[in-house]
Amino acid sequence: MVLLNIYDGITERLRAAGDYVWPLALRLIMFWEIWESGVEKYTGNNWFQYIPNKDWQKGFAWPFSELSVDLNWFLATWGELVLSVMLLLGLFTRFAAISLIVLVAVAAASVHWPNDWNSLSELWEAYAISYRDGYGFKLALLFILLLLPLVFHGGGKISLDRVLLGLSGRKDRTQAQSADLQAAGLALLVLGLSTIWVELLWGAPLLLGAAICLLIPVLKNR
């Protein structure tokens, strides 16, 4: 019993400390990685015109394939710069994180995801830093996995989001949870937005499931 009490006391304190530590740590590392990429684009030359530059690459997914090279470059550059700063400050963290997930997923689909694969083992070969004289999707996937907790849990206690909650008199909402069908729909929506760019047949069912879960409660209450 004594050991259980000690264990419970430790985990309670780690959980409380974690609300400060892990969101800030994720925000800092992702800020630097995304900011650095944005600065490289801002100070460099537009190389989007060469995508795809390998026979195994897919190129830009729709609707970005319909946009001009200069516009895609502008969106990627300023998206990385602005959204990374929002992560650093913890300002509208969930919006910044899901936007960056889309940006990273589009980049992965364009130049890191193999155009033609016939088995999971063949796809797994591209889960690497270097792949066929190019770059695989390993780093992109890790970035998305690091951003997902910020979508679901927010920027943590050391963030401007928390300050805004306090100023708006809604600080008590930080612990509020609604585990319902619409919560499942939001989870499917996030996963769908993370995958549809690389594989339509993966993302489309997730987005369809999200729409169903989000709409059913609304229709029932009409």
Buried (B, 14 or more C-beta within 10 A) or exposed (E): EEEEEEEEEEEEEEEEEBBEEBBBEBBEEBBEBBBEBBBEBEEEEBEBEEBBEBEBBBEBBEEBEEBEBEEBBBBBBEBBBEBBBBBBBBBBBBEBBBBBBBBBBBBBBBBBBBEEBEEEEEBEEBEBEEBBEBBBBBBBBEBBEBBBBBBEBBBBBBBBBBBBBEEEEEEEEBEEEEEEBBEBBBBBBBBBBBBBBBBEEBBEBBBEBBBEBBEEEEEEEE
